[in-house]
Every structure is written in C-alpha cells, then in structure tokens.
Amino acid sequence: MHDSRPYEAETEGVVVRVRPSYLAGQSDPDEGRWVWAYQVEIENRGDQAVQLMARRWIITDAHGHVETVGGPGVVGEQPLIAPGDSFSYASGCPLPTPSGLMAGAYTMTDEAGRSFEATIPTFSLDVPGGRVLN
C-alpha cells in the first residue's frame, strides 16, 4: 500500500513524512468523488520536546479550487513528542477530481513556550494510472 518513498520536510528538527494512498473502495468516480488516505509520521530530531498544537491544510483539486482547513491538534490529539520520538496517525481526504495536491503546516510549541510552524510537505493525490497533476 505504501511502497513509494514518502514526501518529507524538516523544520527546526521536526521531520514530517507523508505517504498518501488512493482508496478505490471508498471512491465513486461516477458521482465525482475520489478518496485518499494519508499516513503521517512526525519525528522530533531536536533536543527538546515539542507539542503539536494545531494543523492547517491547503487542499487543491485538479480544477485549481483551493480549500484551507485546520483546527486544534490532529485526530483529536495534541501529542507531545519527546526528542528522538515520533508520532504517527492516519487521515483521509475526498476530492471532486481524480487528482490534487495537499500541503500545510503544524503549529508546534517547544518546552520554552516558543511556537513555530513545521512544514507539511506538498504531496500529490493521484489515481493510480491516471494523469499526474503538475
């Protein structure tokens, strides 16, 4: 399911890796609905604990329609990630087109109370065998 290399970005010692996968069984192209899952791993390579406080996603479909979504934490959690540890979760995204892009940022807070934005790398959502969105 996740045999390709993950999309990856590092910000201030926080590494975000994303592996998207198309969910054919939940998609209905005849109804204009394509669904992807994505597995995210957030690794703390820094020297102090960080807490994921909020998320912001920018989702672009193949027609260029952009939607920004966000909120506190991820999957109902605001995980505290110790140095050398990681946190993983899975989520999903429906689109009205067979391809698209996602990107974003996590608002992180370190032990000193300083906030920073950890980049979520831009990743492609493409139906296998379909045209890739540029």
matplotlib code that plots the C-alpha trace (Angstrom):
import matplotlib.pyplot as plt

x = [0.0, 2.8, 5.7, 6.8, 9.2, 7.4, 7.1, 9.3, 10.1, 12.1, 11.6, 13.7, 14.4, 10.8, 10.5, 7.1, 6.7, 3.5, 2.5, -0.7, -2.7, -5.8, -8.9, -10.7, -13.3, -14.4, -14.3, -17.2, -15.9, -19.4, -20.6, -17.5, -15.8, -12.3, -10.9, -7.3, -5.8, -2.6, -0.2, 1.7, 4.8, 6.2, 9.7, 11.4, 15.1, 15.5, 16.9, 13.7, 10.1, 7.6, 3.8, 1.6, -1.0, -2.8, -2.9, -3.5, -4.1, -4.2, -6.0, -6.0, -8.1, -7.3, -9.5, -7.4, -10.0, -8.2, -9.7, -7.9, -8.9, -7.5, -8.1, -6.5, -4.2, -4.6, -7.1, -8.4, -4.9, -2.2, 0.7, 3.8, 6.8, 10.0, 13.4, 14.1, 10.5, 7.8, 4.0, 2.1, -1.5, -3.7, -6.4, -8.1, -9.3, -12.1, -11.7, -14.2, -11.4, -9.1, -6.0, -4.9, -2.3, -2.1, 0.3, 0.2, 1.8, 1.6, 1.8, 4.3, 5.3, 8.6, 9.5, 10.3, 6.8, 8.0, 5.7, 6.8, 5.3, 6.5, 6.1, 3.9, 5.5, 3.3, 2.2, 0.3, -3.0, -3.3, -5.5, -3.0, -2.6, -4.1, -2.6, -0.4, -1.3, 1.5]
y = [0.0, 2.4, 1.2, 4.6, 6.9, 9.3, 13.0, 14.7, 18.1, 19.2, 22.4, 23.1, 19.5, 18.4, 16.0, 15.4, 12.4, 11.7, 8.7, 9.1, 6.2, 6.1, 4.4, 2.9, 1.2, 4.5, 6.4, 6.8, 8.4, 8.3, 10.6, 12.8, 11.6, 10.3, 9.5, 9.2, 8.1, 9.5, 8.3, 11.0, 10.5, 13.4, 12.8, 15.0, 15.2, 18.3, 18.4, 19.3, 18.1, 19.7, 19.7, 19.7, 22.4, 22.9, 22.0, 23.9, 22.1, 23.6, 21.3, 22.0, 19.9, 19.4, 22.4, 24.7, 25.1, 25.7, 24.9, 25.6, 23.6, 23.5, 23.2, 22.1, 19.1, 16.1, 13.2, 14.6, 14.8, 17.4, 15.0, 15.8, 14.4, 13.9, 14.2, 11.1, 10.1, 10.2, 10.3, 8.7, 9.0, 8.3, 10.5, 11.0, 13.5, 13.3, 15.3, 16.1, 15.4, 12.3, 14.2, 17.1, 18.4, 18.8, 20.9, 22.7, 23.2, 22.2, 24.8, 23.4, 24.6, 23.8, 23.4, 27.1, 28.0, 29.2, 28.5, 27.7, 26.3, 22.8, 22.4, 19.6, 18.8, 19.2, 15.8, 14.6, 12.8, 10.8, 7.9, 5.1, 5.0, 8.5, 11.8, 13.4, 17.0, 19.4]
z = [0.0, 0.9, -1.3, -2.6, -0.9, 1.5, 0.9, 3.6, 5.0, 8.1, 10.1, 13.2, 13.8, 13.3, 10.3, 8.7, 6.4, 4.4, 2.4, 0.5, -1.0, -3.2, -1.7, -4.7, -2.5, -0.9, -4.2, -6.6, -9.8, -11.4, -8.5, -8.7, -5.5, -5.2, -1.7, -0.4, 2.9, 4.1, 6.8, 8.6, 10.8, 12.8, 14.1, 16.7, 15.9, 18.2, 21.7, 23.5, 23.4, 21.1, 21.2, 18.1, 18.9, 15.6, 11.9, 8.7, 5.4, 1.9, -0.5, -4.2, -6.7, -10.4, -11.3, -9.2, -6.5, -3.1, 0.3, 3.6, 6.6, 10.1, 13.8, 17.0, 17.0, 14.8, 15.1, 18.4, 20.0, 20.7, 21.0, 23.0, 21.1, 23.1, 21.5, 19.4, 19.4, 16.7, 16.4, 13.6, 12.5, 9.5, 8.0, 4.7, 2.1, -0.5, -3.7, -6.6, -9.1, -9.7, -8.7, -6.4, -4.1, -0.3, 1.8, 5.1, 8.5, 12.1, 14.8, 17.3, 20.7, 22.3, 26.0, 26.3, 25.1, 21.7, 18.7, 15.2, 12.0, 11.0, 7.2, 5.9, 2.5, -0.6, -1.7, -4.8, -4.7, -7.9, -9.0, -9.9, -13.7, -14.0, -15.2, -12.6, -11.5, -12.0]

ax = plt.figure().add_subplot(projection="3d")
ax.plot(x, y, z, "-o")
ax.set_aspect("equal")
plt.show()
